[in-house]
């Protein structure tokens, strides 16, 4: 069952030192700005909660994991400030995931596009089903996956990022993503996925929480400049989305 709320939904439950964040949106679990802000705030709040040792990030339903940022908001951008604010949404979430201090497990049940791939990349460990294909389609509308690029490159390397981003119309399979390091494990069914996510989270939560914090720091070494870097990338994307090329491309998608 997926939400019908136009601004999406976000629910968090905490049990046995594991926080599970579930987001949803009627448009293939895409993210309007308000939902991105809510997720950022929730991650920052969980970062301060000593009762939480591990976070599971998942989306609603049994189809798409995340279709990226809201298309309706994207086509409505008509000035640089709004463009920068729009693209800062995923930048803020990625930075919140990076600095959270809690290990984040991504549970990916279906396809991910654009910012959805960025979310998976910002997880510390991700598992998926065979249906969890990925695509970075930004070049088709005259922009690029600039904001999420650091997270994706950090996870699958520059070669993998190049192969993915420069073929913006091509879906890459879940097994391709596993081979590149985006997914740690791939399962045939959601039931198998959920069982393994639950077991893995429980194991992690049983370990010394100080050791988990130490591992988180090691995993994200060398990313200390990302606050500034992702803000610059958001401004670049905000500039490009105002170009005639992108406006014309978006107009075709709206027809």
N, C-alpha and C positions, 0 to 999 in steps of 0.2 A: 504494500500500500504506500503510495507516495502522496505528498502534501499537495493541496490545491491552492495554497496561499501564494499570491502573486510576488511577494517579497521573499518567499522560501521559508524554510523552517530549520531550526538548530536545537538539538536536544543533547544534554549530557547526563550520563549516569555514572556513579562512582561506586564500585564494589570491589572489596579485597585489594585495595590499592591500585586498581585499574580504572581509569576514566575512559569512557567510550563516548566519543563525539559523533553524532549522526546528523548530517546535513541533507537537505532535500529541496528540490524546486520542480514545479510541474514541467518546465522546459528542460528535460533530460539532465536534471540536477546541475543546471548552470548557476552562476553566481551573479546576482545583482549586487551593486555596491553595498547596500545595507547588509546583506548576508555576509559579504566578505569582512565588513567591519565587525559584525557580531562574532564571526569565527576568530578574528584577531584578538578581540577582547576576551573571548573564552580561553584561548590559549594562554594569554597573559595572566589570566586569573588562575588557571590550573598550575602555572609555573610557580605560583606562590603558595600552593596548597601542599603541605607536607604529607598529607594522607594519600597523595597521588604519586606513584612511582613510575607508572607507564601509561601511555595514552594510545587508544585505538581510534583511528580516523576512518570513518565509513560513510557511505551515502545510502539514501533510501532506495527501496525497490530492488528489482531483479534484472534491471536492464543497464542503462548507461551509468558509469561511475560519476563522470562529470563532463559536461559539454563546454567547460571553460567559462569565460565571462559572459554577461548578459548581452545578447545580440541587440535587443531593443535599446539598451543604454548606449551601446557602441554607435549605432546609426544616428543617435540623437546628439552626439558631440558636435558642437559648432564653434568652440574656442579652445585655445591652448590650455587655459587653466582647468577647464572641465576635462580635457583630454588627459592631462597629467594626473588629475585626481582619480579618474576612472582607472588608469593603468597602475596607479599606486595601490589599488585594492589588493591585487595579488602580491605586489611587492611587500606590503605590510604583513600579509599572511605568511609568506615565505620567511620573512625575518622573524616573525613570532615563533614559527616552528623551529627555526635555527637557534634562537636564543632561549627557548623555553626551559631547557635544563632537564626535561623529561624525555625519555626515549619514546618515539612515536612510531607505531606500527600502522601501515596503510593496508586496509582491507579493500581490494579492488575487484568488484564483481562483474564489471562490464567495461565498455569502451570509454576512453578518455581522450579529449581533444584539447589542444592549447593549454590554457591555465590548469586544466585537470591533470595534464602530464606534469606540470610544474608542481602541483600539490603532491603527487606521488613521489616525485624526485626529492622533495623536501622532507619526506618521511625518512626515518633512520633504517627502516626495514619494511619491505612491502611484499605482500602475497596476493595472488590473483587467480582468477579462473581462466580457462581457455578463451573465454569470450572477451577478455580484457585487452583488445587491440588498442593501439595508440596512433595518434596523428598530430602533427603540428602544421596547421593549415594557414598560418598567418600570411605567408607570402602571396597566397592567392588573392588577398584583398589589399595588397600593397604595403603591409607592415611586416614586422618580423617578430619572432618570439623573444624579444629582447629582454623583457623583465624576467622571464622564467629561465632564460639561457644559463645564467650562472648555476642555478640549482640542477638543471638537466645535465649540464657539462660535468658538474661535480659528481653526478651519479653514473653517467654512462660514457664520459669522456668526450673530447672534442670530435673524434672520428664518428662516434655514434650520434652525437648531436648534429653533425653535418649531414650524415646519411638520412636522418629523420627530418630535419628542418628544410633541406633543399629539395625534398620530394614531398611538397605540401599536400598533394592530392592522393598520396599513397598511404594506406593503412599498414602498419607494422604489427605482426602478430604478437600475442602474449609470449610466445616462445622466443621470438626475436628479442623482445624486451628483457626476458630472463637471461638470454645469452649475453646481452649488453650490460647486465647488472642492475636494471631497474627493478625487476622482481627477483626475490630470493627463491620463491617456489611458485609453481603453477599447478592448479588442480582442475580436474574435469568438471566438478560440480561445486555449487555454492555450499552445499552441506559439508563437503570435505574441506573447503576453504575456511568456513566458520569454525569447524572443529579444531583445525590447526592453529588458527589465529587465537582462539581461546586458550589452547594448551600453551602456545608460545608466550602469550602475554602473562599467563599465570607463572610460568617459569621465570621470566624476567622479573616479575614483581616479587618473587621470593628471594632475589639476590640482594646483596648489600646496597641500599639506596645510594650511599656515597660513591660506591663503585660505578653505579649506573650513571651518576652525574659526571664522574670522571670520563667514562666512555663517551658520553654525549659531547664533552669538550674536545676530545681527541678526534671524533668523527667530523667535527666542524672547524678544525684548525685551518687557519689560512683564509677564513671568510670574514674576518673582523671588519673589512671595509664595505661589507654588503649594504649597510644602511645608506651610504652615499652612492654606491654603485647602482643599486636598484632604483633609487630616486632619479638618477641620471637616465637610466634606461626608460623609466616611466615618462620622463619629459620627451625623450626621443620618439617614443611610440605616440605620445600625445600630439607631437608635431606632424608625424607622418599620417595620422588618421584624418588630418585636415586637408591632405593633398587631393588634387583633382582625381588622381588615379584611384585612391581609396574610396572617395565619394562615389565615383562611377561604378566601382566594383561592388560596393555595398548596395547601390541602387539596383543592380542586377539581381542580387540575392533577395531583395525585398519583393521582386516581381513574382 
